[in-house]
Amino acid sequence: MFFGYNFTPMLILVIFLLTLEFLTFLVLKEHFLVRSKTRFYVFLTINTLLSLLFWYVLLRSITFRGSFDTPSNIVFHMYLAWMISSVIVPRFILIFLHYAGRLIRIREKKHSRVLTNTGITISVIFLCVMVLSSTAGRFNIRTEEVTVNIKGLDSRLEGLRIVQLSDMHLSSFYNHRRLMERVIIKVNSLKPDLLINTGDFVSYGWREFARFDTIFSKSVSRYGNYAVLGNHDMGTYLPNSTSEEKSDNIRKMKELITASGYRLLDNEHIFLEINGARVELLGVETSGRYPEMIHTDVRLAMNGTDTADLRIMLLHDPNQWKKDIVGKTDIELSFAGHTHGMQIGILTKKFRWSPAKYIYPEWNGLFTTGNQYLYVNRGLGVLGIPFRLWMPPEITVLTLSAG
């Protein structure tokens, strides 16, 4: 073992990466050096700097000692995923196209400049897109204003404002605490009647909270802040963890969420009196990992429910809506997150698309079946690769109206 990694696969990986380094140098030399030494040295310098950064991130990731859910460790693992996507994959494409060009022109003992230039262009585009989506795209938080027209809504609930946050994945903000502080200031400025959070506060474990609870506790809403646990909050992805460690993680997560000013709906329901109307607020937790998601039985949360003028359900996985709620309960309004819109897609006023739709039909936005509604939030944080490409993070402001 090498700091928690199997030695043989790691050795194979290092050999592969060193081979890519060597072949990339040969490609640049063959393509540029004869025609323009200036271009050769410019590209070589950029390539070298990217290599140094990559090897630093890789070594930092594989030599880390400590709990995996230490925020700095998760950040370096995300940086590593980013470097692989923006540097290693494009290099592989460049090398493939260059030597494919050499094979095509093998009799002339030359390479195809068109194919090599194509590889270089792809590499530059990859890098630029990844840089932009990891900076402007990732932190371009959008406030989505949505009105839900519920047929027969009690007039006393007309205009009720619900602000939804979801999928913070707090390690995403480890080096950006001021941004999270601005998020809370923005939320408070929206003057929510209810503030809800549909889970995935963290990506791996409770240590990611890193005192963010002190920031969240500044959130203010008229009738309280409420949250549920997402599958990441359950320690689902914490490497090499025992069942006892996962149970301890859940316990600490509940403590931290409560310290953040949220009332955790732990597979249960509560009643709120709002302007004299009786509102039932329910919440269920989610565990497991795709495709074997584990949903708490909605009937458990509904057990002992009484008459209500409106029922609101907090989920995490939107797929649970049609599975357990639509046509099976009288819950009018549900909220979910989880999908992130896969952090990539197209969002315009007239067209919305993400590959997430092929896994989660209700992947972002407002959905309705009969008089039952679901809103799916794209989340604030990132998971895996720290980027968002045309899929900005979201704060939702949902206003109730009589249909």
C-alpha positions in Angstrom: 0.0 0.0 0.0 1.1 3.6 -0.7 -0.6 6.0 1.7 -3.9 4.1 1.2 -3.4 3.3 -2.5 -2.5 0.0 -4.0 1.1 0.1 -5.2 0.7 -1.8 -8.5 -2.2 0.2 -10.0 -0.4 3.4 -8.8 2.8 2.4 -10.5 1.0 1.6 -13.8 -0.7 5.0 -13.6 2.6 6.8 -13.0 4.2 5.0 -16.0 1.2 5.9 -18.1 1.3 9.6 -17.1 5.1 9.8 -17.6 4.6 8.3 -21.1 2.0 11.0 -21.9 4.5 13.6 -20.8 7.2 12.3 -23.0 5.0 11.8 -26.0 3.5 15.3 -25.6 7.0 16.8 -25.7 7.8 14.8 -28.9 4.6 16.1 -30.5 5.3 19.7 -29.7 8.9 19.3 -30.9 8.1 17.7 -34.2 5.2 20.0 -34.9 6.7 23.4 -33.9 10.5 23.3 -33.6 11.4 23.2 -37.3 9.0 26.0 -38.3 9.0 28.3 -35.3 11.2 28.0 -32.2 9.2 30.8 -30.6 6.0 28.8 -30.8 7.7 25.7 -29.6 9.1 27.4 -26.5 5.8 29.1 -25.8 3.8 25.9 -26.0 6.5 24.0 -24.1 6.5 26.5 -21.3 2.7 26.3 -20.9 2.8 22.5 -21.1 5.6 22.4 -18.5 3.7 24.7 -16.1 0.6 22.5 -16.4 2.6 19.4 -15.8 4.2 20.8 -12.7 0.8 21.8 -11.3 -0.7 18.4 -12.2 2.1 16.4 -10.5 1.9 18.6 -7.4 -1.8 18.0 -7.1 -1.4 14.3 -7.8 1.3 13.8 -5.2 -0.6 15.9 -2.6 -3.7 13.7 -3.2 -2.0 10.3 -2.9 0.3 11.2 0.0 -2.4 12.8 2.3 -2.6 11.3 5.7 -5.7 11.8 7.8 -9.5 11.5 7.5 -10.6 11.5 3.9 -13.4 14.0 4.6 -10.9 16.7 5.7 -12.0 19.6 3.5 -8.5 20.3 2.1 -8.1 16.7 1.0 -11.4 16.7 -0.8 -10.5 20.0 -2.5 -7.2 18.5 -3.8 -9.1 15.4 -5.1 -11.5 17.8 -7.0 -8.5 19.7 -8.4 -7.0 16.4 -9.5 -10.2 15.5 -11.3 -10.2 18.9 -12.9 -6.5 18.5 -14.1 -7.3 15.1 -15.5 -10.3 16.5 -17.4 -8.6 19.7 -18.7 -5.0 18.5 -19.2 -4.5 14.8 -19.3 -7.5 13.9 -21.5 -6.7 16.6 -24.1 -3.1 15.5 -24.2 -4.2 12.0 -24.9 -6.4 13.3 -27.8 -3.5 15.4 -29.1 -1.1 12.4 -29.1 -3.7 10.1 -30.7 -4.4 12.6 -33.6 -0.7 13.4 -34.1 0.4 9.8 -34.4 -2.7 8.9 -36.5 -1.4 11.6 -38.8 2.0 10.1 -38.9 0.5 6.7 -39.7 -1.5 8.2 -42.6 1.7 9.8 -44.0 4.1 7.1 -43.0 5.6 6.8 -46.5 6.5 10.4 -46.5 7.9 10.2 -43.0 5.9 13.2 -42.0 2.8 13.9 -39.9 -0.5 15.5 -40.8 -0.3 19.1 -39.7 -4.1 19.3 -40.0 -4.7 16.5 -37.5 -2.0 17.8 -35.0 -3.4 21.3 -35.2 -6.8 19.9 -34.6 -5.5 18.2 -31.5 -3.9 21.4 -30.3 -7.1 23.4 -30.9 -9.1 20.8 -28.9 -6.6 21.0 -26.1 -6.7 24.8 -25.9 -10.6 24.8 -26.1 -10.8 22.1 -23.3 -8.5 24.2 -21.1 -10.3 27.5 -21.7 -13.8 25.9 -21.2 -12.7 24.2 -17.9 -11.1 27.4 -16.6 -14.2 29.5 -17.3 -16.7 26.8 -16.0 -14.6 26.4 -12.8 -14.6 30.1 -12.1 -17.4 32.2 -13.6 -19.6 29.2 -14.3 -19.2 27.6 -10.9 -19.8 30.7 -8.8 -22.4 32.4 -11.0 -25.2 31.8 -8.5 -28.6 32.5 -10.0 -31.8 33.3 -8.1 -34.8 31.6 -9.7 -38.2 33.2 -9.0 -41.0 30.7 -9.4 -44.8 31.0 -8.8 -46.8 27.8 -8.1 -50.5 28.1 -8.8 -52.1 25.5 -6.5 -55.8 24.9 -7.2 -57.9 25.4 -4.1 -55.0 26.9 -2.1 -56.2 28.4 1.2 -56.4 32.2 0.7 -54.4 32.7 3.9 -51.4 31.1 2.2 -51.5 33.3 -0.9 -48.1 34.8 -1.4 -46.2 32.5 0.9 -42.5 32.7 0.0 -40.4 29.6 0.3 -36.6 29.9 -0.3 -34.9 26.6 -1.2 -31.2 25.7 -0.9 -29.8 22.3 -1.8 -26.6 20.3 -2.4 -24.1 22.7 -0.9 -21.3 20.0 -0.8 -19.5 22.3 1.6 -16.0 21.3 0.5 -16.8 23.2 -2.7 -16.7 26.4 -0.6 -13.7 25.5 1.7 -11.6 28.3 0.2 -14.6 30.5 -0.5 -16.2 31.2 2.8 -17.0 34.8 1.9 -19.1 33.6 -1.0 -21.2 31.4 1.3 -21.6 34.4 3.6 -22.9 36.4 0.6 -25.3 33.6 -0.2 -26.8 33.8 3.3 -27.0 37.6 3.1 -28.8 37.1 -0.2 -31.2 34.6 1.3 -32.1 36.9 4.1 -32.7 39.8 1.7 -35.3 37.6 0.0 -37.3 37.7 3.2 -38.4 34.0 3.2 -41.4 32.8 5.1 -39.9 29.4 5.1 -36.3 28.4 4.4 -35.7 24.8 3.3 -32.7 22.8 2.5 -33.1 19.5 0.6 -29.8 17.9 1.7 -26.3 17.0 0.7 -24.6 19.5 3.0 -21.4 17.5 2.5 -19.9 15.2 -0.1 -18.3 12.6 2.2 -18.4 13.3 5.9 -19.1 15.7 8.8 -15.6 17.2 8.8 -16.5 19.2 5.7 -18.7 21.4 7.8 -15.5 23.2 9.0 -17.5 25.7 11.0 -19.9 26.6 8.2 -22.6 26.1 10.8 -21.7 29.5 12.2 -22.5 31.1 8.8 -25.7 29.2 8.2 -27.0 30.0 11.7 -27.3 33.6 10.5 -30.2 32.6 8.1 -33.5 34.2 9.0 -37.0 33.2 8.0 -40.4 34.0 9.4 -41.6 30.5 10.2 -38.3 28.7 10.6 -35.6 26.8 8.7 -36.0 23.1 7.8 -33.8 20.5 6.3 -33.5 16.8 5.4 -30.5 14.5 4.9 -29.2 13.7 1.4 -27.4 10.5 0.5 -24.0 12.1 0.8 -24.9 13.3 4.3 -25.3 9.7 5.3 -21.6 8.9 4.8 -22.5 6.8 1.7 -19.2 7.7 -0.1 -16.8 7.9 2.8 -14.0 5.5 1.8 -13.2 2.4 3.9 -15.7 3.4 6.6 -17.3 0.9 8.9 -21.0 0.8 9.8 -20.1 2.2 13.2 -18.2 5.1 11.6 -21.2 5.8 9.3 -23.5 5.9 12.2 -21.2 8.2 14.0 -21.1 10.4 10.9 -24.9 10.6 10.7 -25.1 11.6 14.4 -22.5 14.4 14.0 -24.2 15.6 10.8 -27.5 15.9 12.6 -25.8 17.9 15.4 -24.1 20.2 12.9 -27.3 20.8 10.8 -29.2 21.6 14.0 -26.4 24.0 15.1 -26.8 25.6 11.6 -30.2 26.8 12.6 -32.2 24.1 10.8 -35.0 22.0 12.2 -34.0 18.6 10.8 -37.1 16.7 9.6 -35.8 13.2 10.4 -38.5 11.1 8.6 -41.2 12.9 10.3 -43.7 15.7 10.0 -44.6 18.9 12.0 -47.4 21.4 11.8 -47.1 25.1 11.4 -49.7 27.7 11.8 -49.3 30.3 9.1 -51.7 33.3 9.1 -54.2 31.0 10.8 -53.8 28.2 8.2 -52.6 24.8 9.2 -49.5 23.7 7.1 -48.0 20.2 7.4 -44.2 20.0 6.7 -42.8 16.6 6.1 -39.3 15.3 5.4 -37.6 12.0 4.5 -34.0 11.1 4.2 -32.2 9.5 1.3 -29.3 7.0 1.3 -27.6 4.6 -1.1 -26.0 5.5 -4.4 -27.3 5.5 -8.0 -28.8 3.3 -9.2 -29.6 1.7 -5.8 -31.0 4.7 -4.1 -32.7 4.0 -0.7 -35.7 6.1 0.1 -37.3 6.3 3.5 -40.9 5.2 3.3 -43.0 8.4 3.0 -45.8 6.7 5.0 -43.4 6.7 8.0 -43.1 10.5 7.8 -46.9 10.8 7.4 -47.8 8.5 10.3 -50.2 10.2 12.6 -50.9 13.2 10.3 -54.0 15.2 10.8 -56.0 17.6 8.7 -54.0 20.3 7.0 -54.7 23.2 4.6 -51.4 22.4 2.7 -48.9 19.7 2.8 -45.2 20.3 1.8 -42.7 17.5 1.5 -38.9 17.8 1.6 -37.2 15.1 -0.4 -33.6 14.8 -1.7 -33.9 12.5 -4.8 -36.6 13.8 -7.2 -37.2 10.3 -8.5 -39.0 9.5 -5.2 -41.7 12.0 -6.1 -43.4 9.8 -8.7 -42.4 6.6 -7.0 -43.9 7.4 -3.6 -46.0 10.6 -3.7 -47.8 11.2 -7.0 -51.2 9.6 -6.9 -50.3 7.8 -3.6 -50.6 10.8 -1.2 -52.4 14.1 -0.9 -49.1 16.0 -0.6 -49.6 19.1 -2.9 -46.0 20.5 -3.0 -42.7 18.7 -2.9 -39.1 20.0 -3.0 -35.9 18.0 -4.1 -32.4 18.5 -5.3 -29.7 15.9 -5.9 -29.2 16.2 -9.7 -27.0 19.3 -9.9 -28.3 19.3 -13.5 -25.2 17.2 -13.8 -23.3 20.5 -13.7 -23.5 20.7 -17.5 -26.2 21.6 -20.0 -28.1 24.4 -21.6 -30.3 26.8 -19.7 -32.1 29.6 -21.6 -35.6 31.1 -21.2 -36.9 29.0 -24.1 -34.8 25.8 -23.9 -33.5 23.7 -21.1 -31.4 20.5 -21.4 -29.0 18.5 -19.4 -27.9 14.8 -19.6 -29.3 14.6 -16.2 -32.8 14.2 -17.8 -32.0 10.7 -18.9 -31.5 9.6 -15.3 -33.8 12.0 -13.6 -36.9 13.0 -15.7 -37.6 15.8 -13.2 -34.0 17.1 -13.2 -34.5 20.9 -12.6 -37.4 23.3 -12.3 -41.1 23.0 -11.7 -43.0 19.8 -12.5 -46.7 19.0 -12.1 -49.0 16.0 -12.2 -52.6 16.8 -11.5 -52.6 19.1 -8.5 -49.3 17.8 -7.2 -46.1 19.9 -7.7 -42.4 19.2 -7.5 -39.6 21.8 -7.6 -36.0 20.5 -8.2 -33.2 22.8 -7.3 -29.8 22.6 -9.2 -27.8 23.0 -5.9 -25.1 25.4 -4.8 -22.0 23.3 -4.7 -20.2 20.9 -7.0 -19.3 17.3 -6.8 -16.3 15.4 -8.4 -15.0 17.9 -11.0 -15.3 21.5 -9.6 -17.0 23.1 -12.6 -20.4 24.1 -13.9 -20.9 24.5 -17.6 -24.0 26.5 -18.5 -25.6 25.0 -15.4 -25.4 27.8 -12.8 -25.8 27.1 -9.0 -29.2 28.1 -7.7 -31.2 29.8 -5.0 -34.9 29.2 -5.4 -37.7 31.6 -4.4 -41.0 29.9 -4.8 -44.2 31.9 -4.2 -47.6 30.2 -3.6 -50.7 31.4 -5.5 -54.2 30.1 -5.8 -54.8 28.3 -9.1 
